[in-house]
Amino acid sequence: MTVRERVGENINRALHRLFRDDAGLFLLGEDVLDPYGGAFRITKGLSTGYPDRVLTTPLSENAVVGVGAGLALTGNRVVVEVMFGDFLLLAFDQLVNFAAKSVAMYGRRVPLPLVVRCPVGGNRGYGPTHSQNPQKHLIGVPHLTLYEMSPLHDAYDLLTAALGRAEPAVLFEDKVLYTQWHRGVGTPAQDGFECVALPGPGQWMRVDRAGSPAPDMVLIVTGGVANRALDAVRLLHERAGLTVTLLVPGQLYPFEAEPVLPLVESAGLVCVAEEGGRGGSWGTEVAAVLHERAWGRLAAPVALVASADSVIPAAPHLEREVVVQTESIVRGLTALHRSAGGHHPLAAAPPAPTREHVAAPPFHEIVVPVLNPNDDRCMLVDRLVADGDHVTAGTPVATVETSKATADIEADRDGVLRWLRDTGDEVRFGEAIARLGGAVVERGEADARTAGAPRGDGPRPVSRNRAAVAAAVTASHRTIPAAFGAVEVELDRATAFLDRLSDRLDSVVDLPTLIVKAVAALCDEHPGLFVSVGPTGEATPMPADIGVAMDAGAGLYVPVVRDARKRDWADVADDLTDYRMSALAGDFTAAQLDGAAISVSLNLVAGLTLVTPLILPPQAAMVSVAGPWRRVRLDGPAAVEVDDVTIGLAYDHRVVNGREATDFLAALKALVEDPDRIGSGDSPR
């Protein structure tokens, strides 16, 4: 039986297999050792299994690639991991002027089996310097081969081919794919698509709808765009009846056209889609080769779809405007078909809706909404009601799981439910999982639903997250008799401490990390604030799990840093960094948001002097931090300017009295002002 795995797991499995089979293989990279296992956990387990051949390195891509090339030049096989593809350009000199040229510049061919792996691509909210696709900068370099991972390719095949060339190579891995399902040759056909590997060079994968006729067009894409391209092919078939064959090469450069030329020539219409910018790119290289080899058989010039000529914004809604999406590819294919004289049904204007009453269809579909911007599909993990049951509007009927979270899907009207999908099925956002018995509707309303238009002019429903926040606020104000106190805290010693600690750990450890560690350190000394308050006011002790309020534009979330008292400073800092990125997209799991004993609200805005936080039931307290702000302190006869923050504490007066609260604030102030007292094993003393 084929085991389902995600693309990141496929790459990890391939690396383990290569290390098991080759005693001369080395891996170098930043933070690749366990338990971290790389920025995206792709190398997890390797340093534990092969400690002498998996080496962590300083933060210098130029040095890492140079050392890797030197190891390869002396007879070893080497994989180098660059944390983000953007940073690969820092190693341009070693990769292009040393590694690639060393193969041929000594008068004889010199083997140099080096593969540089790097995560690339947008759609993760990482901003301009962590979201690029730098393929275009390496196209055309002699003796440098470029590969890209896809959900259709097996990473072992690509890595084996790259190392087997005995020349330097770069393997690009779109980081959006890491959490998406691998669905290549050998896995069951999904959504009516079948994938086959084409013989010959280039590591080509061909994807067609099962039993489809000869294609109207051919779509060639880089691996990271493959899932978006599959959705575009499906949409074009559903909306317009057009058949498109998808082609995905594992080897980007040199571009091997021979295996796909017969298909390209028979279709006559070719579109190339990539996530990088258009100028001087892989797509223009493909177009140049196909124009040269198949111009007489093409009905129109090769169409190019690429990201906008722009830096990549961090805000998810702006990022989607820049980076190639499914609809971008649909528009490119549509324009290509029109340019060749084809009539496209999408161009026809829809008829004006009428308001006559008609009998509705015998069912209403329950569809999966867009649950987060990093995925385009989810898994149906549980059906909460039986087939044939009558449900009412608002009843949860299914639980689905994305790469980041689980969510319940509710019925949005009354009716008898009939299931369309089973547990374990992978379902796209916008796809129906069940049907409900129909009702009488107006044609205008039905047409609007079919077109995906909003219904009516009434108020828009709030998101599930905003509704949860509103419920928590209401419950807090209604049920908790809150009191509040605050203290001023000087930051001079804390700032120096954090600078020393960051240098020692080679990691950014900031004030939020210090606050979380300091609060957690007080759990044993002040257990009355680390409790869960029941409906009758009973207090149950809780471990030092600290919630941290975050709002990056996608809504307010309070993810939990587990066991913050005992964990290393760097681990807590990493958790907070990961949570900040998740807050941009609003893609937390339920487990990440549950079980805090006490929470912290960080309002680190210069000049802000005081914030009164909200207590989140069933917790008994929340800490707030406001500032920093400047004040003058008298130091003998001299006046000294210092940076301060205000640390406040809102507490449930039913279970925490004023003396307990002020003692806690005094202890917290002392720890923040003298953080060496926290006593972690990572202390820089």
N, C-alpha and C positions, 0 to 999 in steps of 0.2 A: 504494500500500500504506500502510495506517495505521501510523504509527510509535508504538511503545509508549513511554509516558513516565510518570513519577511525578507526583504532584499538585504537588510543589514545582517540578518542571521546567515543568509547565503554567503555573503562575503566572509564573515567570520569563520564559517565552516570550511570555506576554500583555503583560507590562510592556515587553519589547523591541519588540514590535509597536506598542504605543501610542506609545512614544517615537519610533519611526521615522516614524510617520504624523502626529505632532502636535508642531510646533516650539514650541508654547506650553505644553508639559507639564513640570512640575517634580516632583522627588521629594526629600523631606526625611526624615532619620531618623538614628538613632544607629548609628555603625559601618557605614553602608551602602556605603562606598567599597570598591573593590577594594584588596587581594586578599581582604578579609574578606567583603564582600558581605552584611552583615547577620548577625544571630545565627543564622539558619537558612539562609544563603546564597541567599536568594530574590532579592536584587538584584544578584547577581554579574554582572559584565560591563557594567552600566549606566553606572557612573562612567567606565569606560574609553571607552565609545562616546559618552557625552554628558556630558563633564566639567563643562560650564557649567550644567547643569540638574539634576545629582544632587549634593545638598549634605549633608555630614555636619554634625551638630548637637551641642550640649552635652547633658548628661544632664538635660534638663528637659522633660518631656512637655507641661507647660502652655505653655512658651515655643514648642516646636516646632509644636504645633497652632495656637497663636495666630499665629505667622508664616505657617503654611500657609493659614490662613483669610484673613489679610491679603492674601497673594498672589492667592488666588482672588477676593477682593473687588475686586481691581484688574484683573481681566480674564484671569488665567491659569487653567489647570487644574492641580490639585495633588494628588499622592498623598503622604500622610504615613505612614511606618512607625513604629509603636510596638513596641518590642522584645518586650514581653509584654503581653497583654491586661489583666493585673492593673494595669499602670501607666496604663492609659487613664483610670482614675478620677482621676489627678492632673491630667488635662486637662479634667475635667468642666465647669469654668467656661467655658473658651474654646469648648468644643464645643457646650454647651447654651445658655449665656447670651450668647455672641457669635455663633458661626457660624450656629447654627440660627435664632436670632431675627433676624439681619441680613437674612435672605431676605425678611421681611415687615414689619419694624417701621418702615420709612421711608415708609409710605404708598403704596408701589409695590413690585412684585416686583423684587428685586435678585438676579441670578444669582450663585451662589457654589459653583462646581464643585470640591468638596473631598472626597476619599475617604481615610479613615483606615483603614489595614490593621493588624490586630493578631493575632498568634498567640494562641490560647486553648487551654484544655483540659488534662486530666490524662493519666494512663496513661504518664507519662514519668519519674516519680520526682522531680519538681522541687519538691515541697513546697507548703506553704500559700500562699506569695506569688508563685508562678509557674505556677499550674495552674488558675486560676479561669475561668469563663465569665461575663463581666459583662453579657450581653445584657439581663437583667432590669432593670438600672439605667437603661437607655436606651429601654425600651419606652414608647411614648406621648408622646415628645417631638415637638411639632409641627415639621415641616420637617426632620426627621432620619430618614433611611431606613437600615434595617439589612439587611445581606446576610450570607450565610455560604457559604463555599466548600464544595464536596463533591467526592467522586471522580467524580460524574456530570455536574457542570457544567464548562463551559469558562470559565476565569478571564477570558478576553478578553471574553466576553459579559457577565459580571457587572460587570467594571470599566467597560466601555463603557456599560452601563445606568446604573451609579451616577453616572458623570461626566455622562452625558447628561441627568440630571434637573436639573442646575444647582443642586442643593441639597446640603448636606453629607450624607455617608453614611459608615457604618462597614462595612467588610468583615471579618468574623471568619473566621479560618483555623485550624482545629483542627490543632495542630502534629503530632499523630500521623499525619495524612494526608500530610505532606510526603514521606515515604519510601514511601508506599503507591501502588499503581498507579492511574492515572487510567483510568476504565472507563465513560465516558459514551456519548452518542449518537455513532454512527459507528465505535465499536469493536465487535469481534465479541462476540456474546452469550456470557457466561461462566456456567458452572455452571447452564445452563438458564434464565438470566434474560435478559429483554429490556428495554431502557430506551428510552423515547420521551419527547420534549418535548411538553408540553401547550400548546396555543395559549392566548393571553390573558395577562393580567398575572400577576406573581408568580414568573416563571421556574421553573415547576413541572416536575419530572421524575417520571415514573411508571415503576415497575419491577414486572414480573409474570413468573411462570414461563411459558416459551413454551408456548402452547396450553392454558393453564389456564382453567378455567371462571370464572364470576362469583365474586368473592372472598367468603369468609365474613366477613372483617374488613378494615378499612383501617388502615394504620399510617403516621402522619405524623411525620417526624423532622427535626431540624436536620442540616445537612450533615456535621458532624463525627461524627455517630452512624450515618451511612448504612451503612458496612461492617458494624458490629455488628448493625444492623437487618436487613441482608440475611442474615446468618448466622442470626438469630433466625427469620426467615421460612422459611429452608431447614429448620431444625431442627423447627419446628412442623409443616411438611408431612411430614417424614420420620417423626416420632414419632406424629403425630396425624391426618395426612391433611387438615389444615386449609389452606385457601388464603388468603393474605394479600397484598394489594396494597400496595406501598410507595410513598409520596409524599414527595418532598423538594423544598421550595421553595428557590429561590435568594434570594428576597427574604423576610426574616423579618417585617419591619414597615415600612409598614402591611401587615397580613396580608390577602392577596387570596384570598378563599374561592371566588369565582365559578367558576374553572376546574375545581375538584374537587367542587363541590356535587353534581352528578349521581351521581358515584361514591359519595360519602359517603352519600347518601340511599338508593341502591340496596343498599348493604352493610348499613347500619343500625347497625354496630358500629365505633367509631373509637377508636384508642389513639394518644396523642401521647407521644413520647419525646424527651427532651433531656438534655444533660449538666449543665446548671445546676441549682441548687437549686429546689425546687418553689414556694415562696411568692412570689406576685407576679411570675410568670415568663412567658416566651413561651408555655409550654404552657397556662397558665391563660388567656392572651389568646386562643389558638386555641380552647380549649374554650368560652369566652364567645361568640365569634363563631359557632361551629358550633351551639351551643345556641340562639342567637337565630335563625339562618337555617334550621336543619334539625331543630328539636326534635321536630316531629310525625312525622318519619320515622326517628328514632333508637330502637333497641330498648333502649338503656341509656345512661346518662350517659357522656360522653367520659372514657375512662380516661387517667390521667396517670402516666408513668414518669419519674422524675428522680433525680438523685444525692441521697445522704443529707444531712440537715441538719447539716453538719459542715464544719470546715475540712478541707483535703485533706492527708493525711499524705504524707511523703516515702517511707516504706518501701513497696516495691511491693505486698506482700501486704495491708497495711492500706489502701493507696490503692484497690486493687481492691474492697475492702469498701464504700468510700464512693462511688466513681464508677460510673455506669451501665455495665453490661456486657451482653453478649449474653444471658446467662441472666436478667438483670433484665427485659429486654424480653420474653423468653419467658414469664416469670411474669406480667407485666402483661397480655399477650394472653390467656394461659390464664384468668386471673381474669375478664377481660372476657367471654370466651366462656361461662364458667360463669354469670356474673351474668345473662346473657340466657337462661338455661335450657338451654344446650347441654351435652351430656355430653362430657367431655374424656377421651380415653384416657389422658392422662398421670396422671389422678387414680386410676386403677385400681392397686391394689397388685400387684406382681409375684408369681407363684406361688412357693411355697417350692421351692428346688432339691432335687432328689433326687440320690442318689449311684449310680444305676444306670449300668452301662457301655452306651454307645451308640456307633455309628459316627460319627466326627467328620465335619464337612463335608469336601468333597473339596479344600479349600484352607485356608490360613492367611494372613491379610492382613498385609503389612508397612506400617505406618502411620507418618506423620511425627509425631514428638513435638512438644510445645511447646518451641520453641527459644529464644525470648526473650519477655518480657512486652510489648514494644512493637509486635509484629506479631501477626497472626492467620493468616498464610499465608507461603509461600515459593515459590521457583521451582526446578523440577527442572532443574539445569544439566548433569548428566552421569549416564548410566547406566553403571555400572562393570562389569556382567556382561551377557552376552547372554541374550536370551529363550530359555528352554528349558535353560539351564545348571543343573547341580546345585550348590547352595551349602551350606556348613555354617554353624552358628550362630557369630556373631561376624564373619562376612565382610562388609566394606563393599560395598554393592550400588549406592548412589547418592550423589551429591553434590547438596545443595540449598543455596540462597542466600536469606537474609532480607535486610532492609534494612541489617543491621549485620554479618553474618558468613556464612561458609560452613560447612557441617557435612556429615559423612558419615553416612548411614543404614545400619545393619547389619541383617543377617538375625538374628532371634532364635531360629531353629531350623533344622534341616536340611530340605532339600527341593528340588524342581525349581521354578525361578522363572519366573513368567509376568508380563510387564509389563502394568500397567493404564494408566499414564501415560507420556507421551513427554517428551523433553528440550524445554525451553522452556515446559512447562505450569506454570501457577500452581496450587499445591496448598495447601489449608487444613491447619493443624495438626490432627491426628487423622484425616486422610483417608488412604485406602490408595493406595499407588503401585504395589504389586505383590502377587502371591499366590504362596504356596508350597504344594507338595503336602501333603495332610492326613495325619493320624495318628489313633490311637485315643485319645480323651480321655474323662474322666468328665463327665456332664451338668452336675454342679454347677460344675465348672471352666469349662465352656463358657458356662453361663448367667452366671457372674460376669464373664467376659470381655465378653460381649455388653452387660452393664449397665455396663461400665467399672469394675467393682469390683476391688480388689486380689486377686491370686491367692495363696491360702494364708496361713500365718502366719510364713513364713520371713523372713530379714533382707531389708531393702529395699536395692536396688542403689544404689551411690553414683553421683553425677552424673559426666558425662564430665570436667568441670573438676576435681572433687575427685580423680578417678582419676589425671588428669594430674599434679596437684600431688603426690599420693602417690608416683607413679612418679619424679618429679624429686627428691623428698626421699630416696627409697631409693637412687637412682643417685648422688646427691651424697655420702651417707654411705658408700656402698660403694666408690666409685671415686676420691674426691678426698681426698688428705692435706692437710687444711685447717689453717692457722695463723691467728692473730688478734692484732691490736693495736688500740689506741685512744688518742685524744688528747682533751683538754678544749679547747673553743673558746668564747671570749667573743663575745656577740652584740650588744654595745652599738653598735659602729660599723656592723654589718650591719643592725640595726634602723633606724638613722637613714638609711642608704643606701637601703633598700627603701622607706621613707616618701617620700624625695625622688623616687625613681624612679617610684613609683606616682602621685604628684602630677603629675609631668612628663608621663607617658604617659596620664594619665586612665584608668588600668587598675590592678587589684590585682596587684601583683608581690610574692610572699610568699617565706618561707624555703625551701620546697621548690623553687621556681624558682631561687633562688640556689644551692642545693646542686647541682641538675642542671647549671646553667651552669658552676659551679666545677669539678665533676668532668670535664665535657667539655673545659674549657680546658686540662686536664693531659694530653690525649691525645698531643700531640707530645713533651712533656717526659718522659712516663713510658709509652712505647708497650708495655712488657712487660705492663701490666695490661689493655690493650685488645686482647685476642686471643681467638681461638677455639681451644680445645684439642682435638686429635684423639684417637682411641682409643689411640694409642701415645705420647701426651704431646707431639706436635709442636704448636707454637703458630703460628697464622696471624694476622697483623695485621688489625685491624678498624677501621672508621671510628668517630667519636665519637657513636654511637647509644646512648642511655642508657635502660635499663629502669628502671621505677619500680614497686615492689611496691605493690599496692593490694588491700584487702579491705574492702568496704562491706556485707558480709552475704550477697552472692551467690556468694562464693568468692574465692580468691586469684588475682589476675591480675598480670602484669608487662608492661604495655604499654610501647612504645618511643617515646621522643622522638627523632626523627630529626635528625641534623646539629645537635645542640644547641649546639655550639661557635660556629657561624657565624650562627645565627638570632637575631632580635631577642628581647629579654627578653619583650615582650608576646606574641609568637608562642609561646614556650615556656610562658608562663603560661596562654595559651588552651588549648594542648594538654593541660596537666595538669588544667585545669578540665573539659574535655570528657571526659577519661579518668575523672575522679571520678564524673561523671554516668553514664558507661557502666558503671562498677564497681557502681553501685547495682542495675542490671538485669542485669549479666553479659552484655552484648551487644557484645563486642569482635569485630572481624574477625580472621582468622588472621594477616593481614599486620601488624596493629597489635601483635601479640604476638611477632613473630619477628625475630631478628637483632640483639639487643642485644649490645654489646661488653662492657659492665659494667653492673651493676644497683645501684640504691639502695633501701634499705628505710627508710622514714620512719616513725618511731615517736614522733610529737610529742605526748607525753602528759606533762603537768606532773609533775615529781617522778621520772620514770623516768630512771635514771642510766646504764644500760648495756644494749645489745642485741647479742648475737652472731648475725650473719646467716648464712644458708645460701647457699652458692655454687651457682648454677644452671648445670649443664653445658649447653653446652660453654664457658661463660665461665670466667675464671680468678680472678674476684674479685667481691665485693659490698661496698658501703659501707652502713653503718648509721648512723642519726642517732637519738639518744635524748634526751628532755627536752622543753622546757627545765627547768632546775632552778636554784635560787638558791644562790649561795655568797658568802662574804665575801672580798674582795681587799684586801690592805694597800697603800695608796697613800701612801707616806711615813708620817707619824705617824697618818694617818686610816685608818679601816676603811670600805670601800665595798662595798655589795651589788651584784652583777652577775648577769645571766642567762647561763647556760652551756648548751651542749649537749655530749654526748659523741659524737664521730664515730669509728666503728670500721671496721676493714677485715678481712674474712675473705679469705684468698688461698690459691690452690692452690700448695703448696710445691714441686710438681714443676717449675713454670715461673716462679715468683716467689720470690726469696729474701728474707730478713728485711730486708736493707739497702734493697732496692727498695721494700718495703712501708712502712718507716718514713719513707723519703724522700718517698714519695707522700703519706702522712698529714701530714707537716710542710708540704708544699706546699699541700695542701688546706686545712689550718688557716689558713695565711697568707692564702689567697684569701678564705675566708669571713670572717675577721677584718678584712680590708681589701679589700672587693669592688670598689673602684675599679680595682684591678689587673687585673680580668678584661678590661677594655678594650673592651667592646662599644660599638658606635656609639650605643647608647641610654644611655650613661653619663650621670648627671645632673651631672657635674662642670661 
